[in-house]
């Protein structure tokens, strides 16, 4: 009898950011890629800022400390883009 083992371990081994996409290489061999615009902070960051990242939580996500951006492996896999903060209206005084 053969047994098939299905991995549900969604952990990032490595990450690549280009001008078009964010690509995560998972420990189980899968590759996830999402459009760069899903992270407005990364899309506005310099190449040097994009290159300065750390894999956090034993691969559960990635942090870019220079731009205060965190992206989870699950968020990439299930399609959760980072929302841009809403601008506050300035009060005008007469």
Secondary structure, 3 states (H helix, E strand, C coil): CCCCCCCCCCCEEEEEECCCEEEEEECCCCEEEEEHHHCHHHHHCCHHHHHCCEEEHHHCEEEECCCCEEEEHHHHHHCCCCCCCCCCCCCCCC
